[in-house]
Amino acid sequence: MDVKPTYTGTMLSLATVAFGLIAAGAWNKAIADIIGLVLKPGSGVVAEVIYAVLVTILAIVVVSNLGKLAQRETGPKS
């Protein structure tokens, strides 16, 4: 049985996305638990806003660094 490269590439992409979602869920829980340790129970909206701000800052840093890495890998634009 011959597997076409397109099929293999698609399966690789799907597996990467699936593991990325699993990792995101794990980080989501970890960050929420850490904030829960810092803030008293029942903080409600305050805790959610702090969580949203921290996750947003983390996302900006990660995406920015990935963009810089991708630019270094592909070289300067002509």
Secondary structure, 3 states (H helix, E strand, C coil): CCCCHHHHHHHHHHHHHHHHHHHHHHHHHHHHHHHHHHCCCCCCHHHHHHHHHHHHHHHHHHHHHHHHHHHHHHCCCC
